[in-house]
Amino acid sequence: MRAAHRNRPGSPDRDEDPLEARPAPPLSDLHGRQPVRLVTEDWELVAYGFGGQRIAIPAEEISEVVLNRGPALIVLDQDQHMLLKAAGDWDSEALGAVLASVGLHQPTRISRFGNSARTASRWRQNGRPPRWPRAGGYRRPRTGGYRRLRAGGYRRLRTRPRGFVPAMLATGLAGLALIILGAFAGAQPAVALPGSVGSVRDLLGIAGGLAGAWAAGWLFIAAVRSAIATVRWSAASRAMRSPAPWSRFYPRGTRRVSRSQLLTVAMLLAVPALVGWGPVVGGVTLVHGFSDQALVTHLRAVGRPAPGVVTGVPQYTAGVGGNSTELTYRASLEFLAGAQQVLTPDPAIGGRVWPISDEFVTVIYDPAQPRTAAVAGQLQGSPWGGAPLGNLISGALLTLALPVLLWRLTRRLRATSRAARAKLLEGIGYEP
């Protein structure tokens, strides 16, 4: 319960300990005050909003208070017309205490789980949430034309300060730009590595990009919180004409929930990444490694040398939509096998092909199948060294980390599901 005290109007401690309900999450003004609240004053339901807004509704004009999915609080008059609408996730327990203090019924919570209220029954009958006309507005009757509703005064409570939405959009765009810049900067060290590193370079680039994006996001959030705290501290210090305590405007320990949610999202995104860079990359590397090992062993046993060159054979691929073509060059071996001129693609042994050049190289080929050939330099050393070895090591480590990640993620999701179920049951007033 966010703010509810079991006192009644006229009690001695009413002014000192007022009964009130607030939405969550609460928003504050420059002075750190949270003006949005619902209270009772002289048997009236009074709502306070930003900008000094005050809306008073006599209790006898209210037929029902609804907590609608949206979320929003809606106050209905005796004709089921909206008198007040206030956005936000209002606490049903605190709101119920406020309504009970002026003799009103408990709030009706509209949800897909249904309840016994008459407004919720409309949802079950029509398959959609109920809609209420605004008091004092216009409504089109079935016979055509418009009929003016009685002037009661529909009001919308200002639960956000002025300029909140544009400020949030501008802040979000600035944060997104900074995160993209951080991801680009984090991936640069991996991009600078030579291509012989293989797929590990891509993995390092992704990891560096994610780390850079996370660091940029953390710095942006810290900068925004510090800027807001500085503005509020300056406003309070000006009003007090003396330096205000900084800890009041920059509280700590309020980001544990958001950090937990971000960690859960990061773990969910890490599962497909570990699957792709663990078992998949490891399996593909093993298949290519055994194939390269068989080719190297075969050419070392039966191969014959011949002079040749590594030339680039042009290849044309269709672009996006088929309206353009893209030109690439594929490294190919051109040599003489006896009296036969041979042109065959250079095999990527160990994930690397021989560089295209006009210089002569020694080509080792199979006399029975001349198209089975490779540059002599590609047959030196082990085909498992370099990029394949790095891929196997990283794939093995990520494969071992995958079960641990799945186990931790399962426990976290179960705990989150239990907490959400308990909050839902508490919201609808169900006690197991």
Secondary structure, DSSP 8 states (H G I E B T S, - for coil): --S-----TT-TTTTTS--EE-EES----TTS----EEEESSSEEEEE-GGG-EEEEEGGGEEEEEEETTTEEEEEETTS-EEEEEESEE-HHHHHHHHHTTT----EE--TT--SSHHHHHHHHHSS-----BTTSEE--TTSS-EE------EE---S-TTHHHHHHHHHHHHHHHHHHHHHHHHHHHHTS-GGGTHHHHHHHHHHHHHHHHHHHHHHHHHHHHHHHHHHHHHHHHHHTS---GGGTS-SS--HHHHHHHHHHHHHHHHHHHHIIIIIHHHHHHHHHHHHHHHHHHHHHH-EEEEEEEEEEEEEEE-GGGS-EEEEEEEEEEEEETTEEEEEE---BTTB----EEEEEEEEE-SSSTTSEEEGGGGSS-TTSSHHHHHHHHHHHHHHHHHHHHHHHHHHHHHHHHHHHHHHHHHTT---
